[in-house]
């Protein structure tokens, strides 16, 4: 998921669900919170459609709390690693690295120790329709800086897709496939090693 902002188009105003609407959907919301919190790890393939229509693919890993890895397949020269403290974005082509605090990306809220909607993560919409469950959320303190729509199959409840809208209203969709949940992951996946620096000999 590219964190770069590409144009000056402003994101439309974000309206969160009313207390009444949240009460009407409290069982569905509680089920989503419990399901997402139960996902200790995820390893999945992904296919991404960028705002300009470019198709890319790769491997997605997540380990709660705080760790994620987006490993893009060639020729996309991008790697993103969240190590629990920051999100590192590396462009192999430009040999450029950016360090982004975890709380500056709405995507990384998925790796929190406990998923809970309401206080700092507000619900924009939630629906259960034709066997598909969707919930869109944003940070309450900075709602126009990005929001994420999560899509789940219903029976059983499984996360399938993510649609991220950034601060410039650019939309990136990510579809997960062949997902494995609860699998033990190699800790090395979440350690950022700068490829521009030679590794010490052992």
Backbone as a ProteinNet text record, in pm:
[ID]
protein_1_A
[PRIMARY]
XXXXXXXXXXXXXXXXXXXXXXXXXXXXXXXXXXXXXXXXXXXXXXXXXXXXXXXXXXXXXXXXXXXXXXXXXXXXXXXXXXXXXXXXXXXXXXXXXXXXXXXXXXXXXXXXXXXXXXXXXXXXXXXXXXXXXXXXXXXXXXXXXXXXXXXXXXXXXXXXXXXXXXXXXXXXXXXXXXXXXXXXXXXXXXXXXXXXXXXXXX
[TERTIARY]
86.2	0	89.4	85.3	174.2	129.5	220.7	186.1	209.6	259	286	155.2	155.2	38.8	66	-25.5	6.8	-55.5	-159.8	-216.6	-273.3	-334.7	-382	-531.4	-598.1	-740.7	-768.2	-859.2	-887.1	-987.4	-968.4	-1060.8	-1192.1	-1305.9	-1434.2	-1450.2	-1542.4	-1567.1	-1607.9	-1564	-1594.5	-1701.3	-1806.4	-1914.1	-1919.4	-1904.3	-1907.5	-2050.7	-2070	-2202.3	-2249.9	-2380.2	-2439.4	-2441.5	-2460.7	-2469.6	-2585.5	-2694.3	-2810.3	-2776.8	-2704.8	-2668.4	-2571.2	-2480.2	-2385.8	-2460.4	-2558.9	-2638.4	-2714.3	-2768.7	-2843.4	-2754.4	-2626.3	-2533.1	-2432.3	-2462.6	-2363.5	-2319.7	-2410.2	-2371.9	-2274.9	-2303.4	-2215	-2078.7	-2078.3	-1952.8	-1871.3	-1937.4	-1867.8	-1808.2	-1880.3	-1829	-1704.4	-1703.9	-1588.4	-1468.7	-1493.1	-1384.6	-1323.1	-1409.4	-1360	-1283.3	-1334.6	-1267.3	-1130.8	-1124.3	-997.3	-895.2	-940.2	-849.1	-795.4	-876.1	-834.7	-727.1	-705.5	-608.1	-467	-403.9	-269.5	-169.1	-183.3	-96.9	-178.2	-131.2	-186.9	-69.8	-77	15.2	-71.8	-65.1	-154.6	-89.5	-134.2	-100	-192	-146	-235.2	-220.9	-332.5	-335.6	-384.4	-310.3	-340.5	-370.4	-472.7	-503.7	-476.6	-377.6	-338.7	-437.2	-431.7	-522.8	-517	-401	-389.8	-425	-472.9	-512.1	-401.8	-281.6	-169.7	-196.5	-171.3	-190.5	-57.1	-53.1	67.1	23.8	122	92	208.2	186.8	294.1	244.4	315.6	285.4	266.4	162.6	131.1	145.1	213.6	229	189.1	123.5	91.7	107.5	166.9	175.9	140.9	38.5	-5	83.4	122.5	88.1	194.5	147.2	232.1	319.3	313.2	407.9	337.1	388.1	333	445.5	421.5	516.3	437.8	461.6	406.3	524.5	534.2	647.7	597.6	629.4	578.3	663	593.3	663.3	725.8	839.3	895.7	790.4	788.5	891.1	864	764.5	735.8	847.5	918.7	1039.3	1009.9	911.9	866.5	864	905.8	894.3	849.9	752.4	710	714.7	777.3	791.5	754	659	624.8	678.8	762.6	831.3	775.4	659.5	599.4	618.5	712.1	741	716.2	762.3	748.6	722.3	672.9	654.2	765.3	844.2	954.1	911.1	919.1	882.9	1010	1042.6	1167	1139.3	1198.2	1190.2	1325.9	1331.1	1456.8	1510.3	1419.8	1461	1531	1473.9	1531.3	1632.1	1639.1	1721.7	1686.9	1556.2	1506.3	1424.5	1447.6	1376.1	1303.1	1179.8	1102.2	1061.1	1075.5	1035.3	909.6	800.8	670.9	622.4	590.7	537.6	412.7	399.1	286	152.3	142.9	13.9	-17.8	69.1	43.3	-17.4	-48.3	-106.4	-228.3	-344.4	-466.8	-456.3	-375.2	-363.2	-309.1	-216	-149.2	-237	-356.8	-442.4	-482.6	-477.7	-511	-416.3	-295.9	-196.4	-195.1	-291.8	-298.7	-321.5	-283	-299.3	-445.6	-530.8	-674.9	-746.4	-837.5	-913.7	-1042.9	-1059.4	-1180.2	-1220.3	-1341.9	-1393.2	-1466.9	-1462.5	-1541.8	-1467.1	-1361.2	-1293.2	-1206.4	-1087.3	-999.4	-1022.6	-1074	-1106.6	-1258	-1305.5	-1449.1	-1502.6	-1628.1	-1693.2	-1768.3	-1736	-1803.6	-1927	-1913.6	-2026.5	-2002.4	-2110.8	-2102	-2226.2	-2206.7	-2321.5	-2298	-2406.9	-2408.8	-2509.9	-2457.8	-2546.6	-2503.5	-2595.1	-2573.7	-2447.8	-2429.9	-2317.6	-2183.7	-2183	-2059.4	-2075.7	-1976	-1977.2	-1871.4	-1907.9	-1814.3	-1817.9	-1700.5	-1692.2	-1585.5	-1618.5	-1522.6	-1493.7	-1365.1	-1324.6	-1218.9	-1202.9	-1098.6	-1064.9	-950.8	-914	-998.8	-1053.6	-1142.5	-1069.1	-943.3	-869.2	-823.1	-808	-763.9	-834.4	-966.7	-1045.5	-1017.3	-972.5	-948.7	-810.7	-729.2	-594.7	-591.1	-705.5	-709.5	-816.6	-877.9	-976.3	-959.9	-1012.5	-997.1	-1129.7	-1164.6	-1283	-1236.6	-1286.5	-1253.7	-1373.9	-1346.9	-1454.1	-1429.7	-1535.7	-1525.8	-1629.1	-1592.8	-1695	-1763.2	-1887.2	-1964.6	-1962.1	-1968.8	-1982.4	-1874.2	-1760.7	-1728.4	-1679.3	-1669.2	-1620.4	-1470.8	-1433.5	-1292.4	-1264.6	-1153.2	-1116.7	-1069.5	-1119.1	-1089	-1023.5	-1076.8	-1031.5	-1016.2	-928.8	-910.7	-911.1	-982.2	-982.3	-938.2	-824.2	-766.5	-785.1	-841.7	-855.7	-764.2	-670.8	-572.6	-621.7	-535	-572.3	-604.4	-561	-589.9	-703.5	-777.4	-891.4	-850.6	-725.4	-678.5	-712.2	-765.6	-814.9	-725.8	-682.5	-603	-677.4	-706	-774.1	-679.9	-694.2	-608.8	-696.5	-681	-755.7	-661	-697.8	-617.3	-663.1	-568.5	-602.7	-506.8	-550.3	-468.9	-418.1	-504.5	-463.9	-451.5	-347.2	-327.9	-331	-409.9	-428.8	-371.6	-302.2	-249.9	-122.4	-64.8	59	178.4	273.5	394.7	477.2	515.1	589.4	733	821.6	962.5	980.6	1039	1059.9	1138.9	1222.4	1303	1215.4	1092.9	1003.8	978.9	987	950	1070.4	1188.2	1309.9	1355.9	1368	1411.6	1562.9	1612.8	1756.9	1779.7	1849.8	1871.9	1957.3	1900.5	1977.4	2092.1	2095.4	2203.4	2330.3	2315.7	2430.7	2470	2598.1	2641.6	2619	2573.7	2551.6	2687.1	2701.9	2830.5	2852.1	2977.8	3012	3010.9	2968.8	2966.4	3072.5
-117.7	0	122.1	195.9	310.5	422.7	471.7	578.3	717.5	724.9	855.6	925.1	1055.4	1134.4	1195.1	1172.5	1201.2	1328.5	1380.6	1501.6	1589.6	1701.7	1797.5	1788.9	1686.7	1672.4	1643.2	1718.6	1700.7	1587.8	1516.8	1411	1472.9	1412.3	1465.9	1452.3	1529.3	1524.2	1382.7	1341.2	1208.1	1221.2	1140.4	1141	1004.7	1004	879.2	840.8	710.5	661.1	724.3	745.6	798.5	689.8	732.3	635.2	538.7	589.5	504.2	396.9	434.8	337.5	233.5	277.4	182.4	84.7	134.8	47.2	-55.6	-14.5	-105.7	-217.1	-188.3	-284.8	-339.2	-327.2	-359.2	-505.4	-597.2	-738.7	-764.2	-709	-724.1	-661.9	-542.7	-473.6	-553.8	-606.3	-686.3	-812.9	-874.3	-993.9	-962.2	-847.2	-806.9	-776.5	-708.5	-679.3	-808.4	-902.8	-1029.4	-1108.8	-1110.5	-1184.9	-1125.5	-994.6	-930.4	-943.7	-932.2	-946.7	-1089.7	-1187.5	-1328.3	-1364.7	-1278.9	-1309.4	-1278.2	-1375.2	-1352.7	-1330.6	-1406.7	-1387.9	-1408.9	-1345.9	-1367.2	-1380.4	-1477.4	-1487	-1509.7	-1420.1	-1428.6	-1370	-1415.3	-1349.2	-1228.1	-1126.8	-1014.3	-966.5	-913.4	-844.2	-703.4	-605.2	-465.8	-388.5	-304.8	-211.7	-71.6	-3.7	130.2	233.4	357.4	461.7	483	459.9	478.6	352	248.9	125.3	21.5	55.3	-38.2	-159.9	-279.6	-404.1	-453.5	-487.1	-544.5	-660.3	-740.1	-853.5	-875.1	-961.8	-990.1	-1074.2	-1064	-1142.7	-1048.2	-1074.5	-993.3	-1079.1	-1022.6	-1090.1	-992.9	-1046.4	-965.1	-1049.4	-989.9	-1055.5	-953.8	-983.1	-893.6	-913.2	-804.8	-664.8	-592.1	-508	-407.1	-444.5	-571.1	-611	-647.6	-590	-617.5	-617.6	-685.7	-683.9	-694.7	-598.2	-600.4	-621.4	-740.3	-777.5	-789.7	-689.5	-685	-771.8	-835.8	-915.5	-824.1	-866.7	-791.7	-781.2	-671	-565.7	-450.3	-462.4	-352.4	-342	-229.7	-220.3	-169.6	-231	-175.9	-284.2	-245.4	-329.6	-240.6	-288.6	-216.3	-311.1	-265.8	-347	-263.4	-314.2	-251.8	-340.6	-282.9	-363	-346	-282.9	-258.7	-117.1	-45.4	93.6	189	147.9	232.2	146.1	212.7	149.7	200.1	107.4	143.8	116	218.2	208.3	220.6	115.2	117.7	101.1	187.9	182.3	136.1	11.8	-44.1	32.4	80.6	149	280.8	355.5	485.5	473.2	353.9	331.8	435.6	450.7	552.5	486.7	529.4	473	583.3	553.1	645.2	572.7	641.4	586.5	660.7	586	645.5	591.5	677.2	627.8	542.9	435.3	344.6	415.2	512.1	578.4	678	688.8	778	704	576.4	499.7	423.4	447.8	380.5	229.5	187.5	45	-33.7	25.6	-49.6	-71.5	-11.9	-36.8	-184.1	-254	-396.6	-479.7	-427.7	-503.9	-465.8	-387.3	-353.9	-480.2	-472.1	-588.8	-625.2	-524.3	-548.2	-452.7	-506.8	-423.5	-380.7	-249.5	-197.1	-69.8	-70.4	46.7	136.7	266.1	355.9	476.8	456.2	569.4	644.8	590.1	660.3	617.3	495.1	448.7	453	549.5	566.8	489.9	449	372.8	468.9	461.2	542.8	469.9	339.6	259.2	113.1	38.3	-105.9	-169.3	-281.4	-347.6	-497.5	-570.2	-714.9	-739.4	-769.2	-776.3	-888.2	-976.4	-1083	-1164.5	-1198.9	-1284.9	-1215.2	-1081.3	-1003.9	-899.2	-891.7	-793.6	-688	-560.8	-451.3	-352.4	-300.3	-193.1	-94.1	34.4	138.7	223.3	248.9	320.9	426	519.1	622.2	666.7	731.3	785.5	908.4	913.2	1024.8	1159	1157.9	1283.7	1338.9	1252.2	1298	1217	1230	1147.1	1169.9	1289.8	1316.5	1271.1	1216.8	1173.3	1029.5	963.1	828.3	744.7	658	565.7	430.5	325.6	191.2	117.2	51.2	-33.5	-178.5	-255.6	-396.8	-478.3	-579.7	-664.3	-808.6	-875.2	-1011.4	-1100.8	-1227	-1325.2	-1358.2	-1407.2	-1418.2	-1556.7	-1661.1	-1795.4	-1888	-1902.7	-1837.3	-1694.6	-1619.8	-1482.1	-1483.3	-1430.2	-1427.1	-1295.4	-1230.7	-1106.4	-1138.5	-1060.5	-1085.8	-967.2	-848.4	-731.8	-609.9	-518.7	-389.8	-281.6	-173.7	-59.2	62.8	119.1	231.2	359.3	460.6	593.3	688.4	750	834.2	978.5	1064.8	1203.9	1282.8	1234.5	1304.3	1237.2	1148	1076.3	977.3	932.5	827.7	691.6	600.9	472.4	358.3	276.8	157.3	36.4	-64.6	-184.8	-301.6	-381.9	-497.6	-618.9	-723.3	-847.7	-954.4	-1018	-1124.6	-1260.6	-1352.4	-1488.3	-1587.9	-1714.6	-1822.9	-1785.5	-1723	-1674.5	-1788.9	-1779.9	-1871.8	-1789.4	-1836.3	-1763.3	-1843.1	-1773	-1837.6	-1916.9	-1907.6	-1979.6	-1908.3	-1985.9	-1926.5	-1863.5	-1738	-1664.9	-1641.3	-1636.4	-1610.8	-1467.7	-1448.6	-1312.8	-1222.8	-1281.4	-1203.2	-1123.3	-1168.3	-1098.9	-954.6	-928.9	-798.3	-716.8	-758.8	-684	-611.7	-482	-403.3	-407.2	-457.7	-458.4	-377.6	-269.6	-178.2	-246.5	-272.6	-340.1	-256.5	-128	-41.6	-61	-126.5	-148.4	-294.7	-324.1	-464.4	-524.3	-648.7	-717.2	-765.1	-754.3	-796.2	-946.7	-983.1	-1124.7	-1193.4	-1317.8	-1393.7	-1498.9
0	0	0	-106	-120	-28.3	54.2	147.5	88.2	-33.9	-95.7	-131.6	-119.8	-157.7	-294.8	-391.2	-529.9	-585.3	-523.8	-581.4	-471.1	-509.3	-411.2	-385.5	-439.7	-418.5	-272.1	-211.9	-71	-49.9	60	96.4	142.4	104.5	149	300.3	355.3	499.2	539.8	657.1	709.1	816.6	804.7	903.5	971	1102.3	1177.4	1211.2	1233.9	1270.6	1401	1408.8	1531.1	1638.5	1762.3	1872.8	1850.2	1792.3	1765.3	1663.3	1556.8	1453.1	1508	1593.9	1655.4	1745.2	1820.5	1906.1	1823	1709.4	1622.8	1568.3	1552.1	1492.8	1594.2	1723.3	1825.9	1822.3	1789.1	1784.8	1671.3	1552.9	1438	1466.9	1524.7	1556.8	1657	1759.9	1861.1	1799.8	1706.9	1639.3	1557.2	1489.8	1410	1500	1610.6	1705.4	1758	1797	1851.8	1747.4	1623.8	1516.8	1486.7	1468	1432.7	1545.4	1669.8	1782.8	1792.2	1746.5	1754.5	1652.9	1554.1	1448.9	1498.7	1561.1	1614.6	1502.7	1392.5	1275.4	1147.5	1041.3	907.2	811.1	719.7	606.4	484.1	386.5	271.4	147.6	32.1	-93	-107.6	-180.2	-206.4	-350.2	-400.2	-528.8	-502.5	-553.6	-524.1	-651.7	-643.6	-752.6	-700.8	-760.1	-717.6	-772.7	-722.7	-771.8	-923.3	-984.8	-1130	-1207.4	-1138.2	-1204.5	-1216.2	-1170.9	-1177.2	-1088.6	-1144.1	-1070.3	-1016.9	-889.7	-829.2	-739.6	-698.7	-611.8	-516.5	-419.4	-325.6	-210.8	-99	20.1	137.6	216.1	333.4	459	557.7	686.1	797.7	900.2	1016.8	1142.1	1243.5	1373.3	1480.4	1554.7	1660.2	1783.3	1852.8	1823.8	1740.9	1649.6	1588	1470.1	1423.9	1320.3	1189.9	1079	946.7	844.3	733.5	621.6	491.7	401.5	266.5	172.1	118.2	33.5	-110.6	-192.2	-329.1	-421.9	-517.3	-617.8	-722.2	-784.7	-896.5	-1008.3	-1083.5	-1084.7	-987.7	-899.9	-807	-703.7	-699.9	-615.2	-474.2	-406.7	-278.2	-170.6	-50.3	67.8	183.5	261.3	381.1	500	607.4	728.1	849.3	929.8	1057.1	1167.8	1253.9	1355	1495.5	1505.2	1635.7	1684	1622.4	1659.3	1542.7	1425	1306.9	1183.9	1079.1	948.8	857.5	803.9	714.6	571	487.2	346.4	263.6	187.1	109.8	-39.1	-119.1	-264.8	-317.1	-367.8	-416.1	-536.8	-620.5	-742.9	-712	-619.1	-581.9	-467.8	-408.6	-289.2	-182.2	-161.4	-69.2	40.2	164.4	277.8	354.1	397.3	480.1	607.3	720.8	849.5	895.3	913.4	944.8	1079.3	1176.7	1304.4	1281.7	1357.5	1338.1	1348	1438.9	1457	1345.7	1245	1131.7	1012.9	1029.1	919.4	969.7	908.7	950.3	926.8	830.1	798.9	917.7	991.3	1097.2	1220.4	1224.8	1340.2	1347.2	1233	1230.3	1316.3	1337.7	1414	1562.1	1605.5	1747.3	1830.8	1955.6	2043.6	2058.5	2066.3	2075.4	1981.5	1901.1	1808	1876.6	1886.4	1947.3	1874.6	1822.9	1752.8	1851.8	1824.2	1906.3	1956.1	2037	2099.3	1999.2	1969.4	1875.3	1731.1	1710.6	1575.5	1559	1480.5	1462.9	1343.4	1352.9	1245.8	1153.7	1025.8	924.8	873	849.6	802.9	839.3	853.4	877.1	814.8	747.4	686.2	672.9	675.5	655.1	544.8	424	308.2	214.9	183.8	85.5	114.4	241.2	277.6	286.4	275.7	286	395.4	483.9	591.8	561.9	576.8	551.9	667.3	700.7	799.5	754.4	756.7	719.2	842.4	866	986.8	953.7	1047.7	1038.1	1179.3	1193.3	1324	1353	1471.8	1506.5	1509.2	1553	1566	1431.4	1331.3	1199.1	1090.4	1081.8	990.4	843.1	807.4	666	619.4	711.3	673.3	623.3	622.7	568.8	635.3	557.6	611.7	543.7	608.3	553.9	562.5	452.9	445.6	448.2	545.1	556	509.6	428.8	376.7	418.6	464.2	515.9	448	426.8	395.9	528.2	522.2	645.5	708.7	627.7	685.9	632	699.2	826.5	804.6	913.4	907.5	878.1	760.5	719.5	649.3	683.8	616.1	474.8	378.4	237.4	166.3	189.6	114	203.6	159.2	224.3	116.5	143.7	52.1	132.6	95.1	169	89	153.7	92.7	166.7	94.7	163	175.4	224.5	251.4	125.8	10.6	-114.9	-191	-121.3	-178.3	-286.7	-282.7	-372.5	-311.9	-392.8	-342.1	-389	-292.7	-320.8	-266.6	-351.5	-304.9	-299.6	-194.4	-171.8	-143.3	-226.5	-207.2	-154.9	-43.8	14.3	-37.7	-55.3	-99.5	-35.6	-31.7	27.1	166.1	244	376.2	476.8	558.8	670.8	798.7	895.3	1019.9	1136.4	1227.9	1347	1325	1206.1	1174.3	1239.2	1290.2	1347.7	1235.5	1252.1	1149.6	1194.1	1095.3	1121.1	1172.2	1290	1343.7	1249.1	1163.7	1068.6	971.5	949.9	856.5	899.4	1030	1081.8	1129.2	1085.2	1115.5	988.8	995.8	880.6	871.4	759.2	732.3	604.4	618.4	506.4	399.3	279.5	174.7	119.3	153.3	105.8	189.2	304.3	392.9	391.7	376.5	380	518.1	521.3	647.8	704.2	835	894	876.7	855.8	841.6	977.3	974.8	1101	1099.6
[MASK]
++++++++++++++++++++++++++++++++++++++++++++++++++++++++++++++++++++++++++++++++++++++++++++++++++++++++++++++++++++++++++++++++++++++++++++++++++++++++++++++++++++++++++++++++++++++++++++++++++++++++++

